[in-house]
Amino acid sequence: MKQRLQDDLTAAIRSRDEVRSATIRLALSAIKTEEVAGKEARELSEAEVIQVLSREAKKRKEAADVYRGAGAEDRAKAEEAELAVLSEYLPQALSSAEVEQIVKDAIAQAAAAGLTGMKAMGAVMKVVQPQTLGRADGAEVAALVKQLLA
C-alpha cells in the first residue's frame, strides 16, 4: 500500500495534479509519523496503513462538515476533494446491513462463550473491529453493538 502511494505520488507530480499530490504527501507523512512513533521505528502492516488512512479520511470528512457549517463552502469542497483521493486507497465501505450482520454474528459468538449483555461488549468489539477496520466508522459500530446488546 505504501509503495502504491509512492508510485501514485510520482504520477500526480508528473501530471501536475496538485490536490492529489498534496493529499498523498499528507497521507505518507501521517504513515511515516506513525512508523516512528513509540520507542523504536517500525514498518507498518497493511492493516495499520489502512487504519492511518481511515483516520486521515475521517479528519477530512469532519473538517468538511465544520467548514460547511461555518459557511466556508470553498474550504469544504477542498476537504471533500482530499477525502475523495484518500477514499481510493481505503477498502470498499460496508453497508449498514453488512455491519449489522457482522455485529449479530459476533454477539452470537459471545453468547456461545457465555457472555451476555453489556459484559460482552469487549468480546464483541474484539471480533468486530478487525472485520470492519477501514470499512465502517468505529463510533457507529460501537453504538450499534451497544444498541444490540442492551
N, C-alpha and C positions, 0 to 999 in steps of 0.2 A: 504494500500500500504506500509506504514511504517513497519507494522508488518510482511508483506511478505518479505521485505528487511531484517529485523532482522532474520527471520527464514532461509532465503537463506544464510545469512552471517554465521550463525551457521553451516549449511550444508557444505558450502565452506571451512570453517576452518577445519571441521572434515575430509573432503576429501582431505585436503591439496592443494586446488586449489588456488594458491597464487594470480593469476591475478584477479580471480573472487572475492576473499575475499578483496583484496586491493581496487578494484573498488567499491564494495558495501560499504566498510568503508568510502571511499571518498564521495559517494552519501549520506550516512547517516549523515556525517559531514556537508555537504552542507545544508541538510534539517534542521539539528539542528541549524546551523548558522542563517538560515532564520527564524526559530522559535523564536530565542532570539533577533533578530534584532528589533529595534524600542524601544518604551518606556517600553513595558512590554512583557513578554514571552507569547506565544500563541501556540495552536496546529494548524498545517497547515491542510487545507482541502485537499481532494483528488486532486482537480484541481491544487491547489498550489504546491503539491508534484510533480505532473506531470510537472508543469512549471519549477520547480527546476531541475528535471531530464533532461528535454529538454535542459535547459541552459548548464548543465554539458555535455550532449551529443554533443552539438554544439561546446563547447570548445575542446572536443576530436577530432572532425572532423576537425576543423580549425588547431589544433596543428599537426595532421597527415599531412595535406596539406603543412604546413610550413616545417615540418621535411623532407617530400619527396622533396620539392623544394630545400632544403639545402643539399640534398644527404644523409640524415641520415635515410636510409631505415629501419634499425632495430628499431629506435625510432618511426617511422611512423607506423610500424606494431604493436608495443606495444600500441600506442594510439588507433589504429583500434580495437585491442583486447578488450580494455576497452569500446570502443564505442559499440561493439557487445554485451557486458554484459549489458550496460545501455539500449540498444535498446529493450531488452527483457521486460523491465518494462514500456516502452512507448506504447501508443496506436498505432494501425496499421496506417502507413503513408497514407495520401491521395494522389491519383494520380493527375496529372496536370488537367485533365478533371474535376475531382470532385471539386478541388479547384476553378476552373473557374466557375463551375455551382453555387457553394455557393456564389461567388462574384457577379455573374449576378443576382441571386435571391435577394441579399442584395441591389444591385443598383436599382432593380425594386421596392423594398420596400421603398427606399429613394425617388425615383421618385414619388411614390404614395403619399408620405408625402410632396411633393412639393420641394424637394431638387434635384438639378441637377448640373452637372459639378463638379469642384473641391470643391465646397461648401459642397458637400455631402460626402466628404472623411471621416470626423469624424463619421458621422452617419453610413456609410457603414462599417467602421472598427469596430465600436461598435457591429454590428451584426455578422460580420465575425469572429472576434477573438475568441469568445467562441467556435465556431464550429470547428476551425482549431487548437486550442491550443494543442501543443504537437504532432500534426499530420502533420504540414506543417511549413516551415520556415517563420517566421513573416515578414522578409525583402522581401522575394519573394512574399508573399501575398500582402503586401503594394504596391510593384511595379506593380503587376497585377491590383490592384484597381486603381492606378493612370493611368495606361495604358487604362483601360476600361472606366474611367471617362473622359479622355481627348478627 
